[in-house]
Amino acid sequence: MELIDTDEHSRFLSMLERHGLPTNDFILSEVDTTDPKTDEIFALQGWLSIRRLSNNLQHEYLIGDESDWLEHFSRDVHAGAFGPYVSGRRPHE
């Protein structure tokens, strides 16, 4: 089972575009750490690694039901954790 749903992925891509970051410059990798012995829906959890290809900067976020990884990612983008960006347009090279 995937931990990031279609809506979250769409919001992630929209966030990149709003910050002028190219969507094809980022790779998402999920690691599912859900306990296979549980049948609880809310027990879905794991880690998401987001890497920017152009500068090889990478950060990990706890993901799963009720996680707020998109908010943490947004804060990291604003803090420059993935390199410079220009809000609303492409960065000047």
ABEGO torsion letter per residue (X at the ends): XBABBAAAAAAAAAAAAAAGBBAAABBBBBBBABBAABABAAABBEBBBBBBAAAGBBBBBBBEBGBAAAAAAAAAAAAGAAEBBBBGBBBBX
